[in-house]
Amino acid sequence: MDNNPDAWDALDARITGCERCSRLVAWRQQIARTRRRAYQGWDYWGKPVAGFGDLAARVLIVGLAPGAHGSNRTGRMFTGDDSGNFLYRALYHAGFASQPAALHRDDGLRLNDVFISAVCRCVPPDNRPTREEMDNCQPYLLAEIELLKGLQGVVALGRIAFERVHRHYLPGEPLPDFAHGGWYPLGAGMPWLLASYHPSRQNTQTGR
């Protein structure tokens, strides 16, 4: 299968150079300038984050947005924070990742049969992108879906990702109830959709 690397490179360049949302541009750059004390020696990425993974993937994982000191720092999806630690450990144990930890872009991590993306490509204040900001980013996710020629299924991490993916494939159809572990066949010629809670600290370290 031709993975069309030139098209992927062009898409990645469009994503990382995007400045459509002035609020997000200002916020991501502010975080990159001030930095968290633990990462004062880091040169923060501070730009939109493109998708990452196997360009021949059959499974697409969609999150919400980069973390302030995770992807916004490292420049790779779900890398460098607690959400990524949880996700990549699970992918490693399931055979989709070459290693259980994701620390930075050059750590040697490789994904097999999985591609990871997000609804929003810039870190939003309070982790809450606006509808307009998500709409501005939507074409990037749809372009990635178009380039994943062997796509068979989508794992949506959280309700927003679930709703965005469902509406893309079944516009105008009533949204089904979001349920962790819920499996939603979307119809002939379309991928299945699997709903999951987002692997954020709020969900994985509840003490329950």
C-alpha positions in Angstrom: 0.0 0.0 0.0 1.3 3.5 -0.9 1.3 5.5 2.3 1.8 8.8 0.3 4.6 10.2 2.5 4.6 13.5 0.5 1.0 14.1 1.3 1.6 13.3 5.0 4.6 15.7 5.0 2.5 18.4 3.4 -0.3 17.9 5.9 2.0 17.9 8.9 3.5 21.2 7.6 0.0 22.7 7.4 -0.9 21.6 10.9 2.3 22.8 12.6 2.2 26.1 10.8 -1.4 26.8 11.6 -2.3 30.1 13.4 -6.1 30.3 12.8 -7.1 30.5 16.5 -5.6 33.6 18.1 -6.5 32.5 21.6 -4.7 29.2 21.2 -1.7 30.7 19.5 -1.2 33.1 22.4 -1.8 30.4 25.1 0.5 27.8 23.6 3.3 30.3 23.1 2.9 31.7 26.7 3.3 28.2 28.1 6.3 27.6 25.9 7.9 30.8 27.2 7.2 30.4 30.9 7.6 26.6 31.2 6.9 24.5 34.2 9.7 24.5 36.8 10.5 20.8 36.2 11.1 21.5 32.5 13.0 24.8 32.6 15.8 23.3 30.6 13.4 22.2 27.8 13.0 24.0 24.5 9.2 23.7 24.3 7.6 22.8 21.0 4.9 25.5 21.4 3.2 24.8 18.0 0.3 22.8 16.8 0.9 19.0 17.1 0.4 16.7 14.1 -0.7 13.1 14.3 1.7 10.3 15.0 2.0 6.6 14.2 1.8 4.0 11.5 0.8 5.5 8.2 -0.7 2.1 7.2 -2.7 1.9 10.5 -6.0 0.1 10.6 -6.8 1.8 14.0 -7.0 5.5 14.6 -7.0 6.8 18.2 -8.5 10.3 18.7 -7.9 12.4 21.8 -9.0 15.9 22.7 -6.0 18.2 22.6 -2.3 18.4 23.4 -1.3 18.7 27.1 0.3 21.9 28.2 3.5 20.3 29.4 3.1 17.1 27.4 2.6 17.4 23.7 2.9 21.2 23.8 6.4 20.6 25.3 7.5 17.5 23.3 5.7 18.1 20.0 4.3 14.5 19.8 0.9 13.3 20.5 0.3 12.0 24.1 4.1 12.3 24.9 5.5 13.5 28.1 2.6 13.5 30.5 0.4 11.2 32.6 -2.2 10.6 29.9 0.5 9.5 27.5 2.2 7.3 30.2 -1.1 5.5 30.6 -2.0 5.2 26.9 1.4 4.0 25.6 1.8 1.5 28.4 -1.6 0.0 27.4 -0.6 0.1 23.7 2.7 -1.6 24.5 1.0 -4.5 26.4 -1.4 -4.9 23.5 1.4 -5.1 20.9 0.8 -1.8 19.2 3.8 0.1 20.6 7.5 -0.8 20.6 8.0 0.5 24.2 5.8 1.3 27.2 7.0 4.9 27.7 6.8 8.0 25.5 9.3 10.7 26.7 10.2 12.8 23.7 10.1 12.8 19.9 13.5 11.1 19.5 13.0 8.3 22.1 12.7 5.6 19.5 9.0 4.8 20.0 7.3 3.2 17.1 3.7 2.3 16.6 2.3 -0.7 14.7 -1.1 -0.6 13.1 -2.1 2.5 15.1 -2.2 6.2 14.4 -2.8 8.8 17.1 -4.5 12.1 16.5 -6.7 14.7 18.3 -9.7 16.9 17.8 -7.7 20.1 18.6 -4.0 20.5 17.8 -3.1 23.3 20.2 -3.2 23.2 24.0 -6.4 25.1 25.1 -6.7 27.1 28.4 -8.2 24.9 31.1 -8.2 22.1 28.5 -11.4 23.5 27.0 -11.3 24.4 23.3 -14.2 26.3 22.0 -16.5 24.9 19.3 -15.1 27.4 16.8 -11.5 26.3 17.6 -12.5 22.6 17.2 -14.2 23.4 13.9 -11.0 25.1 12.7 -9.0 22.0 13.5 -11.6 19.5 12.1 -10.2 19.6 8.5 -6.9 18.3 9.8 -8.4 15.2 11.4 -10.5 14.6 8.3 -7.4 14.9 6.1 -5.6 12.3 8.3 -8.6 10.0 8.0 -8.6 10.4 4.2 -4.9 9.4 4.1 -5.3 6.3 6.3 -6.4 4.1 3.4 -6.5 0.9 5.5 -8.5 2.4 8.4 -10.9 -0.1 9.9 -11.7 1.4 13.3 -11.6 4.5 15.5 -11.0 4.6 19.2 -12.5 7.9 20.6 -10.9 9.0 23.9 -13.6 11.0 25.6 -17.1 12.3 24.7 -16.0 15.2 22.5 -13.8 13.0 20.3 -16.6 10.4 20.2 -19.2 13.0 19.1 -16.9 14.6 16.5 -16.0 11.2 14.8 -19.6 10.0 14.9 -20.9 13.3 13.3 -18.3 13.0 10.6 -19.3 9.6 9.5 -23.1 9.9 10.2 -24.0 13.6 9.8 -27.5 14.4 10.9 -28.0 11.1 12.7 -28.9 11.2 16.4 -25.9 10.7 18.6 -25.9 7.5 20.6 -25.2 7.6 24.3 -21.5 7.7 25.1 -20.5 4.6 27.1 -16.9 3.6 28.1 -16.2 0.4 26.1 -19.2 1.0 23.9 -18.9 -0.5 20.4 -20.7 1.3 17.6 -20.7 -0.1 14.0 -21.2 2.9 11.7 -22.4 1.0 8.7 -21.2 -0.6 5.5 -18.0 0.8 4.1 -17.3 2.8 7.3 -15.0 1.9 10.3 -16.3 0.8 13.7 -16.2 3.3 16.6 -15.1 2.4 20.1 -15.7 4.8 23.0 -13.3 5.1 25.9 -12.8 7.4 28.8 -9.9 9.8 28.2 -6.7 8.5 29.9 -6.2 11.7 31.9 -5.2 11.8 35.5 -8.7 12.8 36.5 -10.0 9.5 35.1 -7.1 7.1 35.9 -6.2 8.3 39.4 -9.7 8.7 41.0 -8.9 6.5 44.0 -12.0 4.4 43.2 
